């Protein structure tokens, strides 16, 4: 098992997995990743037997509420690989990564319908802190 940063040359590999989480075409995914580079969006993958099992897209951010924190924008494990410990390994890696940047928190947002993911996050020490409000323009 290996966790490493995914390069821009490997977007096709990352897309196969991110498509399980996000409703995006490959072109939309590619455009958005390139656009997010100015915020230092990083893509990490957990690979086993040269296959991507877990993907995480993260950004180190600072705001008044969370101070310096690592925001996990995307976190997904392949359906076939869930309950194998890959998500836990990725979260442990992300915690260490966040500590390198002196982050105070690991922060993520998750949709209402992802109850299985919510149980996973709570099991690994995350707590529900707020509601996310969205207004479509």
Legacy VTK file of the C-alpha trace (Angstrom):
# vtk DataFile Version 3.0
C-alpha trace
ASCII
DATASET POLYDATA
POINTS 137 float
0.000 0.000 0.000
1.290 3.441 -0.931
-0.119 6.936 -0.413
1.291 9.612 -2.680
0.385 12.812 -4.458
-1.403 12.289 -7.750
0.133 14.266 -10.604
-1.739 16.190 -13.274
-0.626 13.515 -15.741
-2.717 10.997 -13.773
-6.047 12.837 -13.910
-7.621 9.974 -15.850
-6.874 7.581 -12.974
-8.226 10.025 -10.405
-11.342 10.707 -12.485
-12.376 7.054 -12.495
-12.758 7.246 -8.725
-13.964 10.845 -8.324
-16.808 10.032 -10.742
-18.242 7.777 -8.012
-18.578 10.849 -5.761
-19.133 13.818 -8.058
-21.418 14.287 -11.070
-18.758 15.678 -13.433
-17.627 14.900 -16.936
-13.917 14.275 -17.393
-13.511 17.654 -19.089
-15.236 19.446 -16.189
-13.051 17.593 -13.698
-9.878 18.468 -15.580
-10.851 22.145 -15.943
-11.746 22.438 -12.247
-8.533 20.781 -11.062
-6.465 23.180 -13.165
-8.517 26.115 -11.872
-8.048 25.018 -8.237
-4.250 24.847 -8.576
-3.959 28.522 -7.597
-5.335 27.521 -4.165
-2.752 24.726 -3.913
-5.357 21.989 -4.293
-3.525 18.707 -3.795
-4.680 15.285 -4.895
-3.586 12.248 -2.923
-4.163 8.621 -3.737
-3.889 5.422 -1.783
-2.724 2.739 -4.183
-2.611 -0.995 -3.671
-1.369 -3.320 -6.388
-0.991 -0.243 -8.636
-4.736 0.470 -8.379
-6.178 3.642 -6.884
-8.336 2.649 -3.913
-8.862 6.002 -2.133
-8.713 9.574 -3.403
-8.451 12.761 -1.357
-8.455 16.313 -2.652
-7.297 18.819 -0.021
-6.369 22.467 0.506
-4.578 24.123 3.427
-6.696 27.152 4.334
-6.940 29.847 6.965
-10.109 31.492 8.184
-11.412 33.062 11.378
-13.512 30.059 12.359
-11.061 27.162 11.924
-7.809 29.168 11.819
-5.134 27.215 9.917
-6.767 23.957 8.794
-6.715 21.268 6.162
-9.976 21.278 4.232
-10.794 17.908 2.700
-12.744 18.814 -0.409
-13.074 15.277 -1.724
-12.627 11.898 -0.055
-13.728 8.674 -1.700
-12.850 5.001 -1.546
-13.922 2.700 -4.378
-17.149 0.874 -3.582
-15.382 -2.470 -3.921
-12.654 -1.401 -1.454
-14.734 0.025 1.391
-14.364 -1.484 4.859
-10.794 -2.549 4.033
-9.069 0.133 6.104
-8.096 2.379 3.184
-10.158 5.345 4.374
-8.603 5.118 7.833
-5.110 5.008 6.316
-5.860 8.063 4.187
-7.230 10.030 7.157
-4.131 9.177 9.186
-1.967 10.374 6.301
-3.987 13.593 5.991
-3.671 14.263 9.725
0.109 13.990 9.452
0.083 16.184 6.336
-1.995 18.809 8.186
0.405 18.784 11.135
3.300 19.565 8.757
1.494 22.830 7.971
0.682 23.512 11.629
-3.031 23.080 11.008
-5.369 23.178 13.990
-8.133 21.114 12.371
-9.059 18.673 9.666
-12.343 19.951 8.149
-14.727 18.418 5.636
-18.302 18.765 4.443
-20.523 15.832 3.566
-23.974 15.667 1.969
-27.073 14.549 3.847
-27.491 11.314 1.919
-24.052 9.958 2.830
-24.984 8.420 6.195
-22.458 5.601 5.867
-19.704 8.175 5.342
-20.951 10.171 8.338
-20.688 7.128 10.600
-17.152 6.572 9.286
-16.123 10.175 10.022
-17.612 10.110 13.512
-15.917 6.784 14.232
-12.568 8.411 13.438
-13.047 11.418 15.683
-14.902 13.953 13.548
-17.851 15.756 15.085
-20.681 17.674 13.482
-19.989 21.353 14.108
-22.281 23.351 11.821
-24.750 23.380 8.995
-23.729 24.269 5.466
-26.157 26.603 3.714
-26.200 26.882 -0.060
-28.073 29.257 -2.314
-28.015 28.505 -6.019
-27.556 31.597 -8.188
LINES 1 138
137 0 1 2 3 4 5 6 7 8 9 10 11 12 13 14 15 16 17 18 19 20 21 22 23 24 25 26 27 28 29 30 31 32 33 34 35 36 37 38 39 40 41 42 43 44 45 46 47 48 49 50 51 52 53 54 55 56 57 58 59 60 61 62 63 64 65 66 67 68 69 70 71 72 73 74 75 76 77 78 79 80 81 82 83 84 85 86 87 88 89 90 91 92 93 94 95 96 97 98 99 100 101 102 103 104 105 106 107 108 109 110 111 112 113 114 115 116 117 118 119 120 121 122 123 124 125 126 127 128 129 130 131 132 133 134 135 136
